[in-house]
Amino acid sequence: MNNFFLSALACLTLASTGLAQSAPPPAVLRAMKAELDRTMTGLAGKQPAPYFLSYAVAEVSSTILSASMGAMDADRSSTQRVLDVDLRVGSNRLDNTRSIRGVAFEMGRGTRGVEMPSGDDERSLRSIIWSATDKAYRGAAERYGKVLTNLQVKVREEDSSADLSIERPVVSISEPVDFQFDTAMWRDRVRYLSALCAGREHVLTGRVTFQADRLVKYFVNSEGTMIVSSEPIVKMFLYVKSKADDGMSLPLYESYSAYGADRLPSRQEMERDMLRLLDLCVKLRTAPLMETYSGPAILSGRSAGVFFHEIFGHRVEGHRQKDVNSSQTFKAFLGKKILPSFINVVFDPTKKELGGKDIVGAFEYDDEGQPGQRVVAVEQGVFKSFLMSRAPIENFPVSNGHGRRQPGLKTVSRQSNLIVEATQTVSIDSLRSALRAECRRQNKEFGLLFEDIQGGFTFTGRTVPNAFNVQPLVVYKIFADGRPDELVRGVDLIGTPLTTFNNIVLAGNDLGIFNGVCGAESGGVPVSASSPSLLVSTIEVQKKQKSQAKPPLLSDPTITTNGGGQP
């Protein structure tokens, strides 16, 4: 996986019979609605006829400001519109989107990702929509024939659920958010913070990036849904990197995400974080290399959040339960205990803030026009629910508002704000004491503390080991005899889901939040993962892959020219 969203919306919800006269729809929405009506009427007599059609237009306005070692290396703004067409023939029970078993990859499937002009010339917009729709219909009709043939020559499907859920139409037109920020001020800040990295021995990279995005989404479908919504987000990244003498690259990050520039931390807070990263970066160079290890560990809240995102979140995305190539890890565990009884796991796109911080997996409507819903996936350790788009699976016939995608890609069920809740907690000091006690019980000299994390990835298919790999940045040894903690480097956290879940022992009374962008088959979508710190009785780490290249032979010339890089 791996970092955005929302300020106040002036939202006007309209009756499903039409738009209010006082709020005329934007030109792009008028063009979408006109072509949708014309298509459904004009192709009604064709065989096969369309039974469902949706248009989605994503308009993204972005500003990126980036500086490296005190010098600007990116300063640009852009706007892009992308049209996605979902045209279906057959019926909601069986249509052209049904998986064709035995085919690993289909070339040229769909007509997604059509560039559109940014102006308001309705005739031009309709012409592009018409052309994309014609292509979509021809592709859908051809593929529907292949679906019917495939059903005749393959064994009975494991899950014969419908291909599209029946949902109530929604009409909601929101005025796009007025998204303002002081470009000059943020340009100065990224330059200043990155200059803190210049002239420091062993610091090879020091980059700071500010990114502001406003996503305006227009959506219409043949069921009567019509939505205009805005999703603004600002992000700030601090990135430093060093290199150990044995060739290992040592990157460190700090990131901030919010729904408005005024909700980001102050310059003083960011400066403190940058100086902390620089200090830690140098210490990691000489930290001992960690060997392969199996034993007790504490996952900080941020680390535990990413841990759950990888080992649990991807495995409860509903569409994977219908994929014959997916391991379907939790399909057989519905209604059964998979976690300790003091653990709940919730996905909540309606929540924009947690613990006083913005969490970026929020949205009012998903990318299929469905209202985002709070989903309790695990309650008191018992598995309750999958995340659902409009692709039904056995026992889950309707969406719960988690159909998501990056513009230009196919919508599938995806995570939003993952929140691990603990109904029984202990103090962090007690958690560390429990770790030392577990080390003594297992006759281990030390346990591990995973303090910060970069991200991770997971395998969910049947053809590879069903495992995960979470990539820590900052790891400490905590010794059973009470010696001071020791910083170590060079390990990845690995394992398999069910075994790891069984090893969770205690939860802390803190909260860690990881905001990021998750990449999967429907592209990158903003997500968050939040959790208290967790004590795990047994965790496994392996050596991290490293470069064989030596550090630079000469020192950074700015060390002698400015005496330390301080502006």
N, C-alpha and C positions, 0 to 999 in steps of 0.2 A: 504494500500500500504506500501511499504517502501523499495542502494547508489552506471561511469567508462569510457574512451575509446580512442583513436586514436592518433597516431603521424603521421609524414609524411610517405606516402606510395610511394614506387617506383613501379608505376603501369604500366603494359604493357597490353594494350587492343588489342586483336587479332581479326583478321577477323573471322566471324562466320563459315567459312569453315574448320577451323582446327587450331592447335597450331603451333607457329613458331618453326622452327628447332633449333634456337639458345636458346630456353627456354623450355627444355624438362619438361613435367608435372611431379609432384611428384608421387611416387609409389601409394599412396592411391588414387589419382585422376585417374591414369591409371586403377587401379583395379575397381573403381566405374564405369568408362566408359565401360570397357570390359564386366562387368556383366550386365549393363543396356542394351547394344546392344544384348548380348546373350539371355537375358530374353525376350525382346520385339520380337525377331525373333522366339525363341523357343516356346513361348506361344501364338503366333499369331493364331494358329489353334484351341486353346481351346475355350470352351464355358462356361462362358463368357470370352472373350479375354480382356487382358489389353489394354486400350487405352492411358493410361498415367502412367509414372513411374518416380519418382525422388528419388535420394539418397542425403542425407546431412550428412556430418561427421563434428563434432565439436571437435576440439582439444584444450583443455584448460590447460595451464600451470599456476600454482598459487604458490605464496609465501606469507605466513602469518607469521607476527611477532607480538606478543602481550605480554604486560606486565601489571601486576596489582600491584599497590602500590610499584613500583620500582623493582619488580622481574619478570623475563621472565616466562610466562606460556604457550607460544606457539611459536614454531620456526620450521617451516616445509615448504617443497616444494613438489609439486606433479604435475603429468601430467596425463590427462585422455582423451581418445577418445571415442566418442559416435556416433553410426550410427542411423539415422532415415530413414525409408522407407515409401514412400507414393505411394502405388500402387492402381490404380483405374480401375474398370471394368464398362462396360456400355458405356456411352458417356458423354461428358461434360454437356449436358443438364440434364442428370439423371444418377447418379452413386452411388456406395456403401457408399459414405460419407453422403448422404441425411439423415436428421434427421428422426428417427423413432418415430413418435408421440405416446404418451401414455406409453412410456418406460422411467422411471425416471433415470435409471442407467444401463449401460451395462458392464458386467464383461469381462475383458480380451480383450477389443476392441483394435485392432491395434497391431503393433509389434515394437513400438518405444522404444528407450533407450537401444540398443544393444551395450554392451561393445566391443571395438576393441583393439587389441594390438597396441603399439605405434611404432613398428618397421616398416621396409620397405619391408618385405617379401610379395611380391605380391600374391603368391599362398595362403598364410595364410589369407590375407585380402580378397581375392576373395571367399574363402571358407565360411567365416563368412557372407559376403554379400549375397552369394547364399542361405545359410540356412535361413537368415532373410527374403529374398525375397520369398522363398517357403512358409514360414509361412504367409507372408503378402498376397500372392495370395489366399491361401486357405481361409483365413479370409475374404478377399474382396468378393470372389465368394459367400460364405455363406451369408454374410450380404446383398449383392445385392438382393438375393432372398427375404429376409425379407423386404427390402425397397419396392420391387414391391408389396408384399402382403399388406404391411401397406397402400400403396396408394389406394388399392382397398377397404379397410374396414374403412378408415377414411374420414372425410369431406374434401372438397376441401381446398387446402392449401391457406393461406392468401397471401403468396409470392411464386410464382412458378418459380422464377429466376433459371438460370442454376446453376450447382454445381461447375463448374470451368470456370474461364474466359479464353478467348483466348488472349494470349500475345505473343509479339515478343521475340525470343530467344536472349540471351546475352552471349557473351564470353569475360571474363576478368580474366586474371591471374596476381595476384599481388604477388611479393616476400614477404614472411612473415616478419613483422617488426622486426628489431634488437632491442630487448627490454632489455635495460641495466639499472641497478641501483646498488648503493653501499649498499649491504646487511648489512655490519658491521656498517655503519653510521646510517642506519635506525633502526637497533637493539639498538644502543646506544640512539637514540632519543626517541623511545617508552619507554625505561627504564627510561630515565631522566624525561620525561613529566609525566609518571605515578607516579614517586617518589614524585612529587609535592603534591600528594594527601595524602601521608602517614603522620601520626601523627597529622592530623587535626580533631578537635573535631566535631562529628556528621557526618563526611564523611564516609559512609559505603563502598562505592565502588569507586575505581579510576582506570580505565582501559584505555589503549591506544593501538590501533591496526593499523598496517600498512598492507595493502594487495595489491599485484601486480598481475594482471591477464593478460594473453595474449590469446585471443580466435582467433584461425585460423579456418576459415570455408571453407569447400570444398563442392561444390554443382554441381550436374549434373541432367538433366532431359531428357526425351525422345523427347522434342521439339528442342533440340540442345543447351540448355543453359549449360554453363560450367564456374564456377566461383571459384576462390580462393581469399579470402580476409582476412585481419587481423583486429582485434579490441582490441588493448591494452588499459588498464586502470589501474590507481593506486588510492588507496583510503586511507584515514587516518581518524580514528575515535577517538574522545575524549569522554569519558563517565564517569560521576560522579553521585553518588546517595546518598541521605540522606533520613531520615524518620522523619516525624513530630510526636509529642507526641500522636496524635490521631490515629496513625498507617498508615497514608497516605505515600506511597512511592513517592519520589520526584526525578525523574531522569532528567538529563540534558545532552544534546549532542552538540557536534560540529563536523562537518564532512567536509572533503575536497576531491574533486575528480578531476582528471586531466588525460591527455593522456600520461603523462610522469612524472617520479618522480621529474624532475627538474622544473616542472610547479606547484608543490605544494608550499604553503607558507613557509617562512623561519622558522627556529627553534624559533626565537624571537617572531614572530607573533603567532605561536602555543602556546608558553609559556604564552603570554598575554591572549590568549583565555582560556587557562586552568585556570589561576588565576581568570579570570572573572567568569568562571563557578563555581569555588570553592566558591567564595564570594557570588554569587547568590544562590547557593545550600543551604548555611547556612541561608541566609535571608528568603528563602522560608519556612523553618521549622516553623518560627513564623509568617508568613504572615497570615492574616485572611482568613478563609474559605469562599469562594464565594457561595452565595445562588443562586437558580434558578433565571434566569433573562431574560427579553425580552426588547430590546431597541436598541439604536444606538450603532455602534461600528466601529472602524478602524481595518482593517486587514492589517498588514505589508505586504510588497511585497512577502516575503517567505510564509507567512500564506495565502495570497490571491492566490499564485500559487498552493499550495496544495489544497486549497478550490476549485479552478477551476478543478484541476485534478480529484478530487473526485466527484463533483456534475455535472460536464459537460463532462470531458474527457471519462469516462467509458461509458457514455450514447450515445456517438457518435461513438463508435467502431462498425463497420458495421455489423459484424456477429450477434450482438444482435438484429438487426432489423428483422432478419429472424427467430429468436428463438421464438416459440409460447409461451414460458414461460417468456419472457422478457417483461418489461413494455413498451419498445419502446417509451420512453418519448418524443423524438424530431422528431419522424417519421412524425407526422402530421404538423410539424412546418417548413418544408423545404420551403424556400423563404419567411418566415415570421419573424417578429421582436421578438427576445427573450431577448435582452440586450439593454442597452442604446445606442444611436446612436454613442457615442464617443468610443465605445469598439469594437475592433477586436480580434479574437482568431485564432491563427495560430499554426499548428503543422509542424515542419521543421527539419527532420532528416539530411538535408544537412548542417546545421549550427553547427559548433563545438565550437563556442565561442560567448559570449554575454556579453557586458559591461566589457570586459577585462577578463572574467572568462570562463573556459571550462564548457560546458554543455554536459551532458553525454548520452542524448538520440539520439546521432548521429550514422549513419551507411550509408555506400555507397550502399549496397544491403540488402534487407530484407531477411527473412528466407525462402522465396519462389523464390529467385533469381531475384527479381524485384528491379529496382533502387528506392532508397528512394526519395520521392517527397515532396515538400512543399505543404501543404494543407491549404487553407483558409477556416476554418470552420464557422467563423462568420465575416461578413464584415459590418461595420457601424450598428452593432446590429442585422443584419439579418442573419439567419442561412442558410448556403450555402452548406455544404458538410459533409459527413461521412468519417471516416477513413476506408480504404478498403484493404483487402487482396485479394486473388484470388477467394474468395467466393462471387459471385455477389449478389446484392440485387436489388429490384425494383428501377429503374432510375440510378443505378450505376453498369454498366455491367463489368467494368475492375478495376484492382488494382491501387491504388495510392502509392504502396510501403510501406504498413504498416502491412504486415504479419509477426508476430514476435512470438518467443517462447524461452523458456529455453530448451537447448538440452535434448532430451528424451521425449518431450511432443508435443501435436498437435498444429500446427500453427493456430492462429486466428488473427484478426485485433486488434492491440494494439497501444497505444500512443507512441510518440517519444519525441521531445522537444516541450512542450506546451508553447506558448508565448502569454500572454495577452498584447495587445497594446492599449494605450489610446491616442486618437488624441486631447483631451482637458485635461489639467492637471493644478493643483495648487500646490503651495509650501506645504511642510509638516506642517509648522506653520499654513498656511491657512486651511489645512485639519483638524488640531486639533481645530481651531477656529470654523469651520463648525460643528464639532462634538458637541462642547459645545452649539452652537446655536440650533442644533437639539435636544439636551437634554432639553433645556429650552422650546422649542416648544412642546415637548412631556411631559413636567412637570416631567422630570427625574432628580434625584440628580446627576447622573453620567452616562457616557458611558464607554465602554470598549475598550482597546487597546490590540489586540492579537499580541504580539511582535515576539514570536517564536513558532514553531509548531513541533510536533513529526511526524505526519503522519495522517492517517485516513482510513476510509473504507466507502463503500456505498453499498446499496442494489438496484439491478436493476430488480429483478424478480416481477412477478405479485402476488405471493402468500404471500408476506410480504409488510409492508409499504415501499413505494418508497422514502427512506430517506437516509441521510448521517450523519456521525459522524466524525468530525475532532477533533484531540486531541492536544490542546495547551499545551505548556510547560511554557511559561512566559506570564502572563496576568496582565494588570494594569487597575485600575479605573482612569478615567479622569473626574474630577469634573466640573460641569457646572459653579460653582462660581470661578473657577480658582485656587482652593487649589492645593497643590503638588500632583502629581500622587501617587497612593497607589498600591503596589504589592499585588496580591491576588492569591489564589491557589484553585484547586479542581473542575474545570469545564471542560466540553466537549462542543464543538460547534455543534449544531444539526439543522436539518431543512429539507425542501423539495426543490428540484431544482428550479422550476418555480417561486415559491413565493419569494425565496431568490434573484433570478436574478432581479426581479422587484424592489427590495429595494436598488440596487446599485445607489448611488447619485453622487459621485465625485471620481476622481483618483488623486493620488499624482504625483509629477514629479521625483520620485525615481524609483529604480528597485531592486527587491529582487529575488534571485535565489535559488531554492531548487533542489539539485541533490539527487536522490535516486534510489531504486529498487522497482518496482511496481509488486505486486503479484496478479495474476488472474489465470484463468483456463489453460493458457499456461505457467504457471510458473513465475519466477522472471525475469524481463527484465529491463535494465537500462533506466531511464527516467529523464527528468528535467521538472520543472515547474517554469515559470518566470512571474512576474507581477509587476506593480506599486502598492503602497499602495492604498486601496479602502475604502471609507466611505460607510457604509451600514446603511440605516435608521432604520431597525429593524433586529435584530439577536436574536437567542434564545440559551441559554446555559442550561445544566442540570448538576447536581452534578456528579462528577467523582466517579467511583467505587473505594473503598479503602480497604486495608487490615485491619483486626481487631487485628493483632499482634502488640505488643508494640515494641518500639525501644530496642536495646540491653541493658541489665541491667548493664553491666560493660563497662567502656570506652575502647577504642582501646589502647592496651598496648604500641604501638609505640609513643603515646603522651608523655609518661614519659621517654621513652628510647632515643628518638632523638630530643625531644624538638621542634617539629613542622614539621618534615618531609622534611625539605629543604636539598637537596643533597649538 
